[in-house]
């Protein structure tokens, strides 16, 4: 597939990850405590939706 043929919408919000444009800007670095909390939530949650809910 030719990447040049895919045009993202002109009006995208900054917090949305547009196709083929990478992730949004990070406001602050992720610290070790946040990573630990995400690992715990990942092991506790039974579904992806539950993980997303408890990870907030």
N, C-alpha and C positions, 0 to 999 in steps of 0.2 A: 504494500500500500504506500502510496506517495504521501508523505506527511504534509507536503505543501498543498495538497488538495483539501485538507481538513481545515476549515476556518472556524475558530471559536467565535461565539457571539461578541459583538462590539461592546455591549453594555453588560459586563460581568461585575458582580460584587467582589470586593477585595478579599473577603473571608472565604469565598468559594474557590475550590480547586478546579480551574478550567482544564479541559482535555488538552494534554500535551504541553501544559504550561507550568508544571511543577506545583509545589505546595505553597500555601500562603506564607507571608512574612511572619516570623515568630516574634512575639512581643517581648519575651524573656526566655532565657535558657531553661531547659527542663532539669530540675535538680534530682539528686539521688532519692530523696523521699518520695517525689512524684513517681519516679520509675518503680520504686518498691510498692507503692500503693496500686499502681496499674497491674503489676505482677500478681499481687494478692487478689485484686478484683477479677483478673483473668482466670485464676484458679478457683474462685468462689462461684462465679456466675455459671449458670447452667446453659444459657443461650446468649447469642450475640446481643440481642435486644436488652437482656438483663445486664450484661456487661456495660453497654452504653448508658443505661439508666443509672447504675451505681457509680460509674466513673465520672458522670456529670460533665 
